[in-house]
Amino acid sequence: AAASFAAAATAYGLLRDVDAGDVVIHLGAEGAVGQCVAQICGARGAKALGLVSGDVLDPGDAVDVLKNLGAVAAAPARFARDPACRALVADLREAAPSDTATLLVDCERIDVA
């Protein structure tokens, strides 16, 4: 139970200034913090894009879990290098209010350059 609380508190702290329409890109989203990020974003109306680490045994399952928890999109981390990822983020930002913020949360130090 303490680990669950710590994950939720960490996610809440990371997202304390996130509002409806903001775009949150979360690297290493398959963990407990990532699952909390997806839920908090969903509850606040923010758009979460969860990127799942490459070393996860079943990335498809992790992607499904994140979408069920509130992420508007989720994909394996390699998607970050795909031009379609940048297009998706641009589409999410375009559909949002003009004062929308984009936040990158990196729990895995995934190289997305």
Long-range contacts (C-beta under 8 A, 24 or more apart in sequence): 3-32, 4-32, 7-31, 7-32, 7-33, 7-35, 7-36, 8-36, 10-36, 11-36, 11-37, 11-39, 11-40, 12-36, 12-40, 14-103, 14-105, 15-40, 15-41, 15-44, 15-46, 15-103, 17-101, 18-44, 18-46, 18-101, 18-103, 19-44, 19-45, 19-46, 19-101, 20-44, 20-45, 20-46, 21-45, 21-46, 21-47, 21-96, 21-97, 21-100, 22-46, 22-47, 22-96, 22-100, 22-101, 22-102, 22-103, 23-47, 23-49, 23-89, 23-92, 23-93, 23-96, 23-100, 23-101, 23-102, 23-103, 24-48, 24-49, 24-102, 24-103, 24-105, 25-49, 25-51, 25-89, 25-102, 25-103, 25-104, 25-105, 26-50, 26-51, 26-71, 26-105, 26-107, 27-51, 27-53, 27-77, 27-80, 27-104, 27-105, 27-106, 27-107, 27-108, 27-109, 27-110, 27-112, 28-52, 28-53, 28-77, 28-106, 28-107, 28-108, 28-110, 29-62, 29-66, 29-71, 29-74, 29-107, 30-56, 30-59, 30-62, 30-65, 30-66, 31-107, 33-107, 34-66, 34-107, 35-65, 35-66, 35-69, 37-105, 38-66, 38-69, 38-70, 38-71, 38-74, 39-69, 39-70, 40-70, 41-70, 41-71, 42-69, 42-70, 42-71, 43-70, 47-72, 47-73, 47-92, 47-96, 48-72, 48-73, 49-73, 49-74, 49-75, 49-85, 49-88, 49-89, 49-92, 50-74, 50-75, 51-75, 51-76, 51-77, 51-79, 51-80, 51-110, 51-112, 52-76, 52-77, 53-77, 53-108, 53-110, 54-78, 54-110, 77-108, 77-110, 77-112, 80-110, 80-112, 81-112
